[in-house]
Amino acid sequence: MNVALLSKWHVHAVDYAREALDNDSITIQQIWDEEALRGRKWAQELGVPFEENIENVLSNPDIDGVIVTTPTNMHKDVIIAAATHGKHIFSEKVLALTAADCEEIFAAVEKNSVHLMLSLPRLTESFYLYAQDVVDRGLLGTVTNIRCRVAHNGAVPLEETGKGWLPEHFFDQEACGGGALIDLGAHPIYLTNRLGGKVKSVSASLSTLQNHVVDDNAVVMVEYESGAIGFIETGFLSYGSPQQLEIYGTEGTLLIEDRVARIKSKHLQSEDWVSPEYPNPLPSAMEQWVAVVEKGVKPVITKEDIINLTLINEAAALSHDEGRRVMVSEVAGAEPKLR
């Protein structure tokens, strides 16, 4: 599959380019960037042509797909244009700034019979697959609480620069649509969406501790239709913070820290904590993208995962702005389609 890289704006752009180069089914043919100087330099580094006009890239019959790492507020226009030109699309999270925009994107994707994949990497990892299996098998009984935390220190000022290691444009409200929650918080959002079931309401606090325009520290409380309660935590100000996933139920507890799990369940032979074995991980989001394009293999990252990620972000932003609990149906205009 011949692909074009669209922008080096996102910090993961280099990672996706590397993964594409390592995939025998992908050949990088062109680079475009909304900042031409940055794009030309990247193209020179990779030894591929740079094209200044995105329309020339999208209309190129030799290009089969695009990898989109533009500013988030450009996703909708760029992805719809790519779909209209018959290009398959791999994109960095989030897909768009509103659930309505996500629906427009999928309408274009489906109309033009192309495949869209969003990078939601933790849905393919062994620790999540184990957690989902534990919930599905009822080893915890009725789930009552879920807590998921993903945070790092990207906004903590470094001594040598006085700034964090995240690029300044990650704090641009217009380009990003938000701060820590919409970016890093995507991971605990899509994980808890899968594990918790249908979301009923959202209450959020988005804090700014380092005088950024956008949030650099955030907590979201989610109420599920089941009656369970979830806590989503993220931020750019935590040194050494482990990734944590905790699931509590009437008949057991699962604790995962930095992908290391322990479980206590009345359904297991031991009354003590047990260290389980994990299943094998699934193919990465990019590998799934290639598989659906080339072989029609159904991906495990779904349209619902993608849209509902934005849906919870929208509800959280509204909750914070208006200082109240927000019913998800207020944002979606209908009941959310969470698993």
N, C-alpha and C positions, 0 to 999 in steps of 0.2 A: 504494500500500500504506500503510494507516494503522498507525503504530507508536507504541509507548510506550517511553520511556527508563526503564530500571530502574537507578537509582543513579548518583550522580556520584562514587563512591568512587575509581575508577581515574583515573590522570592522563590517559588517552586518551579519557575520556568526552566531553570537550568537542570533541575532534577528530571523534569519530563523530557527535556531534550536528551539527557543522558539515557533515560530508559528507552526512548525511541531508537537511539543509536545502538543500544544493546539488543533490540528486538529484530530478529532476522526478517520479520515480515514488514518492517517499516523502513522507508528511505526518506530522509529529510531532503526536500528538493528546493525549498525557498524559505525566506524569512521576510516578514513584514513587521514593522513596529511603528506605533504612532509617534515615537521619537526617532527620527531617521538616523541620527548620529549613533544612538544606542543600538539600533537595529543593524546598521552597517558594521559596527564593531563586532557584534555577535556573529553576524554572517561570516565575517573574516575569520573569527575564531573557529567556526565550525566548517569552514571551507565550502560554503554553499552560497548561491546568489542572493542578494538582497533586492527586494522589489518595493519601491516607495509608494506605489498605488495599490491599495488593497483590492480594488476592483480587478486589476490585472491578475492578482493571485487567484481570486475566487472564480474568475472566468477562464482560467488556465485549464484546458481539458486534461492535462497530464497530472493534475493534482486531484487525488482521491479524497483526502481528508485534511482537517486542520486541527491543530492543538492550540486552544485559546487560553492565553494568560494575560489578557488585556486588563486595564482597570475594570472593576466590577460594573460600573455604570455604563460601560461600553458593551457588555456581554449581549444584551438583548439585540441591539442593532447588528453587531458583528455575526452572531450565531444565526439570526434569521436570514441575513444576507448569504451566509455560507450554505444554509439549508436550501435556500431558493436556487442557488447555483449547483445543487446536487452533491454537496460535499458532506461527508461524514464528520462528526464533531466530537472532540474530546475537550473538556473544559475543566478548569480549576473551579472549586467551590467559591461562593454560592453561584447558582445558575443565574439568578436575577434578583433585583431588589424587592419585588413584590410577587406574591403568588399569581396574581393576574398576568404579570409579564411572563412568568414561567409557563402558564397555560398558552399564551400566545406563541412562545418559542416552540412548545411541543406541537401546536397546531401546524406550524411551518415544517417542523421535522416530519410529522406524519403525512402531510400533504405531498412532500417531496420524496418520501420513501427513503430517508437517510437515517442513520443511527447516531444517537447522541449518548455520550457517556460523561458522567460527572465524577471527578475524583473524590470518593468517600472511602479512603483507604482502610479505616479500621473495621469496616464491615466485612473485610476479607481476612482479618487476622484471627489467629487461633483462639486468643483469649475471649474475643466476642463470640465466636462460634460456640465455644464451650458454654459461655453464659447463656446464650439463647437456648441451647439444648437443655440446660438445667431448668430454665423457666418453662420450656415447652413440655418437659417430662414431669413437671410438678414436684420436683425435688425440694422446692422451697414452700410448697403449699400455695396459699393465696398470697401473691405479692402485695406488700403493704407500702414499702418505701424503696425508692431508687435514688442513688446519689452518684453522679459522675463528674469528675474534675479533670480538666486538661488546662494547664497554665504554664507559662514560661516567663523569663525575665527580659523579654525583648525591648521593653520600654524603660528599664532601669538604666540611668545614666552611667556610662563608663568613665573612668577617671581620665583617660587620654582624650576623649572627645566631648564629654559632658552630655552625650546623647546615648540612647539605647542602640542595640545592634539592628533593630528593625529599620528599614528605610523610612525616611520622613513621609513619603507619600502614603504609607500605611495609616497615617493619622489624618488623611484628607477625607472629610465627610462626604463631599460630592463624589469623589472617585470610588470610595469604598462602600458608602452607604451606612457606615458605622465604624466601630472599632474592634475591640477584643471579642465581643460576642459574635458578630457576624463573620469574623475570620476564624480565630482559634476555637471559639465556642461552637462552631459547626460540628466538631467531632462529638462532644457530649450530647448535642441536640439530636443528631441522626442516630446515635447509639441508643439513647433513651426513647426516641420515637419507636424504634424496633422493639425494645424490651418492655416498654410500659403499656402499649396498647393505645387506644384512641384518646386523644387529649381533649379535655373539656375546657380548661381555663389556664391562664398564664398570669403570673405576677412577677414583675422584674424590677431589679434595681441595677442601673448601669452607672457606675461611678467613674469619676475622673480625678485621679490623685496626682498626676504629673502635669497638670495644666494643658492637657491636650483638648482639642475640639471634640474628639470622640471618646468613648469609654475605653479605659484601660484596665478595668476591673469590673466583673459582673457576676450577678447571681440571678437565676431564674427559678421560681417555684412553679411546678407544673402539677395540675390536678388532672388525673385520668378519669375516664368515664367509669372505670372499675371502682373508684374511690381511693385508689392508691395515690401517693404523693411522691413527686420527683423533685430533686434538686440538681440543677445544672450550674456548675461553677467554672469560671474561666478568668483569664487575665494575662496581662503583659508585665506584671510586677512581682512575680514569684520566683525567687532564686531556689533552685533545687526541688521544686515542686514535683512530686511523682504524679503520674497518671493514675487515677483511682476510679474504680467502679465497685459500688456496693449495692447489693440487692438483698432486701430483707423480706421474709415471709412468715406466715403462721407456722411453718414446719421446717424452716431452715434459713441459713444466711450464707451468702456468697460474698467474699471479699477478694478483690483483685487490685494489687498495687504494682505498678510498673510491669504489668502482664504476668505477675506471679499470683496464683490463686490459692485460696484455701476455702473449704466448704464444711459446714456443719449442717447435717440434715437428719431428721428422724427416719428417713428412708434408707440411710446408709447403715452398714453393719456396726460402724464405730460411733460412739457418742463424742469422740474427740474431733478436733479439726483434721480434715483430710486434705492432702495435697494431690490434686487430680492430674491425670494426663490429658493433654490437649489434643484435639483433632488437628489434622494437617490444615494449613492455611489454604484459602482459595486463590485462584489467579488474581493478579492485581487488576485494578480498574482499566489500565491500558491494555493488558492482555485480554480482558473481557471484551473491550472495544474491538480489538482485532478479530477476536473469535466470532463476534456477532456479524461483523462486516464480511469476513471471508467464508464463514461456515454456517452462519445463521444460528449459532449457539446462544441460547437465551441467557442474558446476564443476570446476576443476582442483585446487582444494584439497579433499582427500579425507578420508574417515573414517579411513583408515590414517595420514595425516599427523597428524591430530588426536590419535588414541589413542597413537601411537608417540612423540609429543612428551612426553606424561605418562609413558610407559613408561620412557624414558631418564632422566627426572628422578627417578623412583622408584628405579631401579637406582643412580643416582649418589648419592642420599641414603643408601641402604643401604650402599654401598661406603664412603662417608665415615664413617658411624656405626660400622661394624664393622671399618674399617681393612683392607679386603681387596678383591680383584677379585671382582666379582659377575657371574655368568652372567645374561643377560637373561631366560632361561627361568625363573629362580628367582622373578622378579617377575611375569612374565606368566602363568606356569603352563603356557605352551606357547611354541612358537617365535614370535618377533615377526614381524609381517607387514610388514616394511619392504621398500621397492622394491629 
